Amino acid sequence: MRQRIERLQAAMAGNGFDALLLIQSRDILYYTGTAQPSWLVVLPGIYRLFVRRGFDRALSECRLDPSCVEPQRKQNEVFSFLRNLGLPRRAVIGTELDVLPAGLWNGWKAETPDWEYRDASPLVLRQRQIKDPDEIASIRKACRIEDEGHRRALGVLAEGVSELDVAAAVEDAHRRAGHEGIFFMRQPDFFMSRGLFASGPNLLRISGVASSLTGIGPGPSVPAGPSGRVIRRGDLVLIDIPVLHDGYHVDQARTYRIGAATYRIREMQRALEELFDYACTALRPERTWSDAFRRVSALADRLGADPCFQRMPDGSTLPYIGHGVGFELNEPPMITARNSEPVLPGTVIALEMHLLEGDVVLKMEDMLLIGEVASEFLSVTPRRLFEIP
């Protein structure tokens, strides 16, 4: 944790920040080891964690020097601490403007009218993108937990059961194996069920609350994920239910078929598997994310899959083939045609691709670790279509 904060301090000067004031729970957890409600103040050479509630637990969980952790419920005392460190009158304070509530920001501005607040989230997320060996070990464990849900799905999927029946069984298997029961998205007012799920015609019904294939959910209040629909023979079934372990997410999807697949479905599945295998080699250091995106898209064209590659039911095309994963389910980078940032080793990606042709929808999603020389799939569930007798 100290090394993470030191790297953050080293990056501050080059980005024009006099101090950082972080409050978002995942950022606090990343830099301190606790998610108790807190303010984390970081300056060059100095840091302090002010715990708003749950101090005793925070102190037992926190991996920082205990002398740098103290209880503090009053926001004005945090600002007084900063002022007493000799900040310039018009100090530039970095904070998480992408998730900071407007009411809180207005309060800050009223109390510190001379300070300028700038968004520090890109700085934090750039650091969080590269996973260390302990983080990768936690993600590997989460992948094994994810696979327990897949195994349970194979045992309960059948004609006559509902989407909710299957989703509940998968979620139960995840929880019993170590899933922490929630997922985090760095978006205000994001809502969804515990994951995405769709069968039969519901595969072609999408909701705006998520970017990809969604399912219809139980109703207007939560319009994505499993519904009460009864699964029929001949249905394709998409299960895209993530897990969280030790603070780290795994995002994985598999498609199942109730009954034997047709020749066309199997051909499409083979093309999808080839795209995944190729993407593993295309995503490597010294290339850009956009270069990898174009290479995978070009292979889809050579395979004759371009008309259905990342195609959505409304006729649009999903503009990415993967996203970062870590303390939040969707993190930078996005693998798009416009992302010219370099592919960096240590990044963990949820590689996410599907093919849609007529009423046939096949999707896979897997966790991929970008290596120094070669990338590696962390997911342990076989990448294939599962046919349920």
C-alpha positions in Angstrom: 0.0 0.0 0.0 2.8 2.4 0.8 4.4 1.7 -2.6 1.1 2.4 -4.3 0.8 5.7 -2.5 4.4 6.5 -3.4 3.8 5.9 -7.0 0.7 8.1 -6.8 2.8 10.9 -5.2 5.4 10.6 -7.9 2.7 11.1 -10.6 1.1 14.1 -8.9 3.7 16.7 -9.8 3.6 16.0 -13.5 -0.2 16.4 -13.5 -0.2 19.7 -11.7 -1.8 18.6 -8.4 -0.9 20.2 -5.1 -2.8 17.6 -3.2 -5.3 14.7 -3.7 -8.5 14.2 -1.8 -9.9 10.7 -2.5 -13.3 9.5 -1.2 -14.5 6.7 -3.5 -14.6 3.3 -1.7 -12.7 1.3 -4.4 -9.9 3.9 -4.5 -9.7 4.0 -0.7 -9.5 0.2 -0.7 -6.8 0.1 -3.4 -4.5 2.5 -1.5 -5.2 1.5 2.1 -6.6 -2.0 2.4 -9.9 -0.9 3.9 -13.2 0.3 2.4 -14.5 2.0 5.5 -15.9 5.5 4.8 -12.9 7.7 4.7 -11.0 10.7 3.2 -7.6 9.9 1.8 -5.3 13.0 1.7 -2.2 12.6 -0.4 0.6 15.2 -0.9 4.2 14.9 -1.9 5.9 13.1 1.0 2.7 13.1 3.2 -0.5 11.1 3.3 -3.3 10.7 5.9 -6.4 8.6 6.1 -9.3 10.2 7.9 -11.9 7.6 8.8 -15.4 8.9 9.0 -17.0 5.8 10.4 -15.9 2.3 11.4 -12.5 3.5 12.8 -11.6 0.4 14.8 -12.3 -1.9 11.8 -10.5 0.4 9.4 -7.4 0.4 11.7 -7.4 -3.4 11.9 -7.7 -3.7 8.1 -5.6 -0.8 6.9 -2.1 -1.6 5.7 -0.7 1.9 6.2 1.4 3.2 9.1 -1.1 3.4 12.0 0.2 6.9 12.8 -1.2 8.0 9.4 -4.7 6.8 10.2 -7.1 8.7 12.5 -10.8 9.1 13.1 -12.4 12.2 11.8 -16.1 12.8 11.1 -15.8 16.6 10.3 -15.1 17.6 6.8 -13.8 21.0 7.8 -11.1 19.4 10.0 -9.8 17.6 6.9 -9.6 21.0 5.0 -7.9 22.5 8.1 -5.3 19.7 7.9 -4.6 20.6 4.3 -4.4 24.3 5.0 -2.0 23.8 7.8 0.4 22.0 5.5 1.1 25.3 3.7 -0.8 24.7 0.4 -0.8 27.7 -2.0 -3.8 29.9 -1.7 -5.1 28.8 -5.1 -4.2 25.2 -4.6 -5.1 22.6 -7.2 -6.8 19.6 -5.5 -7.3 16.4 -7.4 -10.4 14.3 -6.6 -12.7 11.8 -8.3 -14.9 14.2 -10.3 -16.4 11.4 -12.3 -18.2 10.0 -9.3 -18.3 12.9 -6.8 -21.9 13.9 -6.0 -22.6 17.5 -7.1 -24.0 18.4 -3.7 -20.7 17.4 -2.0 -18.7 19.3 -4.6 -20.7 22.4 -4.0 -20.1 22.1 -0.3 -16.4 21.8 -0.9 -16.4 24.8 -3.1 -18.3 26.9 -0.6 -15.8 25.9 2.2 -12.7 26.4 0.0 -13.6 29.0 -2.6 -10.0 29.7 -3.6 -9.1 26.0 -4.4 -9.5 24.6 -7.8 -10.7 21.0 -8.0 -9.6 18.9 -11.0 -10.4 15.3 -11.9 -7.8 12.9 -10.6 -9.7 9.7 -11.6 -7.7 9.2 -14.8 -4.5 9.3 -12.7 -5.8 6.7 -10.2 -7.3 4.4 -12.8 -4.1 4.5 -14.9 -2.2 3.2 -11.9 -4.9 0.6 -11.0 -4.8 -0.7 -14.6 -1.5 -2.6 -14.0 -2.0 -5.5 -11.7 0.8 -6.9 -9.4 1.3 -10.6 -8.7 -0.9 -10.6 -5.6 -3.8 -8.9 -7.6 -3.4 -11.5 -10.4 -3.6 -14.3 -7.8 -6.8 -12.9 -6.4 -8.3 -12.7 -10.0 -7.2 -16.3 -10.6 -9.1 -17.4 -7.5 -12.1 -15.4 -8.7 -12.0 -17.2 -12.0 -12.3 -20.5 -10.2 -15.3 -19.1 -8.3 -16.8 -18.0 -11.6 -16.4 -21.6 -13.0 -18.4 -23.0 -10.0 -21.4 -21.1 -11.4 -20.8 -22.5 -14.8 -20.7 -26.0 -13.4 -24.0 -25.4 -11.5 -25.6 -24.1 -14.7 -24.7 -27.3 -16.5 -26.6 -29.2 -13.7 -29.8 -27.1 -13.7 -30.2 -25.9 -17.3 -33.1 -27.8 -18.9 -36.3 -27.3 -20.8 -39.0 -26.1 -18.4 -36.9 -24.2 -15.9 -37.1 -20.4 -15.8 -34.3 -17.9 -16.3 -34.6 -16.9 -12.7 -34.3 -20.5 -11.5 -31.0 -20.9 -13.4 -29.6 -17.5 -12.4 -30.4 -18.1 -8.7 -28.6 -21.5 -8.9 -25.5 -19.9 -10.5 -25.5 -17.0 -8.0 -25.8 -19.5 -5.1 -22.9 -21.5 -6.4 -20.8 -18.3 -6.7 -21.6 -17.2 -3.1 -20.8 -20.6 -1.6 -17.5 -20.6 -3.4 -16.4 -17.2 -2.2 -18.2 -14.5 -4.3 -18.6 -11.4 -2.1 -22.1 -10.9 -3.4 -22.0 -7.5 -5.2 -20.2 -5.8 -8.1 -19.0 -2.2 -8.5 -19.4 0.0 -11.5 -17.8 3.5 -11.7 -21.0 5.1 -12.9 -23.6 7.2 -11.0 -27.0 5.6 -10.7 -26.0 2.3 -12.4 -28.4 -0.5 -11.7 -28.8 -4.0 -12.9 -29.5 -7.4 -11.4 -26.6 -9.5 -10.2 -25.7 -10.2 -13.9 -26.9 -10.4 -17.4 -29.0 -13.4 -18.5 -31.1 -14.0 -21.6 -32.7 -17.0 -23.4 -34.5 -17.5 -26.7 -36.2 -14.4 -27.9 -35.0 -12.4 -24.9 -31.5 -12.5 -26.4 -32.8 -10.0 -29.0 -34.4 -7.7 -26.5 -31.9 -5.2 -25.1 -32.0 -2.5 -22.4 -30.2 0.8 -22.3 -28.8 0.2 -18.8 -25.9 -1.9 -20.1 -23.9 -1.7 -23.3 -24.1 -5.3 -24.6 -26.7 -8.1 -24.7 -28.8 -7.7 -21.5 -31.9 -9.8 -21.2 -35.1 -8.1 -20.1 -34.9 -8.5 -16.3 -37.9 -8.9 -14.0 -39.7 -5.7 -15.1 -39.4 -1.9 -15.7 -37.7 -1.3 -12.3 -34.8 -3.6 -13.2 -35.0 -4.0 -16.9 -31.9 -6.2 -17.5 -30.9 -9.7 -16.4 -33.0 -12.8 -15.8 -36.7 -12.8 -16.1 -39.4 -15.3 -15.3 -39.4 -16.7 -18.9 -39.5 -20.5 -19.1 -36.6 -21.9 -21.1 -37.7 -24.0 -24.1 -36.0 -26.7 -26.2 -34.0 -25.2 -29.0 -33.2 -22.0 -27.0 -29.8 -20.5 -26.8 -29.1 -19.2 -23.3 -26.6 -16.5 -22.4 -25.2 -16.4 -18.8 -23.1 -13.4 -18.1 -23.0 -13.2 -14.3 -19.8 -11.7 -12.8 -18.2 -12.4 -9.4 -16.1 -10.5 -6.9 -13.4 -12.0 -4.7 -11.0 -10.2 -2.4 -12.1 -6.9 -4.0 -11.4 -8.1 -7.6 -14.0 -8.8 -10.3 -14.2 -11.5 -13.0 -16.5 -10.9 -16.0 -17.2 -14.1 -17.9 -20.0 -15.2 -20.3 -20.9 -18.5 -21.9 -23.7 -19.5 -24.3 -25.6 -22.7 -23.9 -28.0 -24.6 -26.2 -31.0 -26.6 -25.0 -30.7 -29.5 -27.4 -28.4 -30.2 -30.2 -27.0 -27.2 -32.1 -27.6 -26.8 -35.8 -24.7 -26.8 -38.3 -24.9 -23.1 -38.7 -24.7 -22.5 -34.9 -21.6 -24.7 -34.6 -19.9 -22.9 -37.5 -20.6 -19.6 -35.9 -19.2 -20.9 -32.6 -16.0 -22.1 -34.3 -15.5 -18.6 -35.8 -16.1 -17.0 -32.4 -13.5 -19.4 -30.8 -11.0 -18.5 -33.5 -11.5 -14.8 -32.8 -10.8 -15.3 -29.1 -7.6 -17.4 -29.9 -6.4 -14.7 -32.3 -7.2 -11.8 -29.9 -5.0 -13.5 -27.3 -2.0 -13.1 -29.7 -3.0 -9.7 -31.1 -3.2 -8.1 -27.7 0.5 -7.7 -26.8 2.8 -4.9 -25.7 4.2 -2.4 -28.2 0.8 -2.4 -30.0 -2.1 -0.1 -29.4 -5.5 -1.1 -28.3 -6.9 0.3 -31.5 -4.4 -1.8 -33.5 -5.6 -5.0 -31.8 -9.2 -4.0 -32.4 -8.6 -3.6 -36.1 -6.7 -6.9 -36.3 -9.5 -8.8 -34.7 -12.1 -7.1 -36.8 -10.1 -7.9 -39.9 -10.1 -11.6 -39.0 -13.9 -11.5 -38.5 -14.1 -10.2 -42.1 -11.8 -12.9 -43.4 -13.9 -15.5 -41.6 -17.1 -14.2 -43.2 -18.4 -13.2 -39.8 -18.2 -9.4 -40.3 -21.9 -8.8 -40.9 -22.7 -10.4 -37.5 -19.6 -9.5 -35.5 -20.6 -7.4 -32.5 -23.9 -6.7 -34.2 -26.7 -5.6 -31.9 -30.4 -6.5 -32.3 -31.2 -2.9 -33.2 -28.7 -3.1 -36.2 -26.0 -1.1 -34.5 -22.5 -2.5 -33.8 -20.9 -2.7 -30.4 -17.8 -0.4 -30.7 -15.5 -2.4 -28.4 -14.2 -6.0 -28.0 -13.2 -5.8 -24.3 -12.6 -3.7 -21.3 -10.4 -3.5 -18.2 -11.4 -5.3 -15.0 -10.2 -5.0 -11.5 -11.6 -3.2 -8.4 -14.5 -2.3 -10.6 -16.2 -4.4 -13.2 -15.6 -2.0 -16.1 -12.3 -0.1 -16.0 -10.0 1.4 -18.5 -8.8 0.5 -21.1 -11.5 0.0 -23.6 -10.5 -2.0 -26.7 -11.9 0.2 -29.4 -10.8 1.6 -32.8 -10.2 5.0 -31.2 -8.1 4.0 -28.2 -4.5 4.7 -29.4 -3.0 4.1 -25.9 -0.3 1.4 -25.8 -1.1 -2.2 -24.7 0.6 -2.5 -21.3 1.7 -5.8 -19.7 0.0 -6.4 -16.4 -3.4 -5.2 -17.7 -6.3 -7.6 -17.1 -9.0 -7.5 -19.8 -12.5 -8.9 -20.1 -12.4 -9.9 -23.8 -16.0 -9.7 -24.9 -17.2 -10.7 -28.3 -20.4 -12.0 -29.9 -22.0 -13.0 -33.2 -25.6 -12.2 -34.1 -27.3 -13.6 -37.2 -31.0 -13.7 -37.5 -32.3 -15.2 -34.2 -28.9 -16.8 -33.4 -26.8 -15.0 -30.8 -23.5 -16.5 -29.5 -21.4 -14.7 -26.9 -18.2 -15.5 -25.0 -16.4 -13.3 -22.5 -13.1 -14.3 -20.8 -10.4 -12.8 -18.5 -7.2 -12.2 -20.3 -3.9 -11.1 -18.7 -1.5 -9.1 -21.0 2.0 -10.6 -20.5 5.4 -9.2 -21.2 5.8 -11.7 -24.1 2.5 -13.6 -24.4 -1.0 -13.0 -23.1 -2.8 -15.6 -21.0 -6.4 -16.5 -20.5 -7.1 -16.6 -16.7 -10.6 -18.0 -17.0 -10.8 -21.8 -16.5 -14.2 -22.5 -18.0 -13.8 -24.1 -21.5 -14.4 -21.6 -24.3 -17.1 -23.5 -26.3 -20.8 -23.7 -26.8 -22.4 -26.1 -24.3 -25.2 -28.3 -25.7 -27.7 -29.5 -23.0 -29.3 -32.8 -23.9 
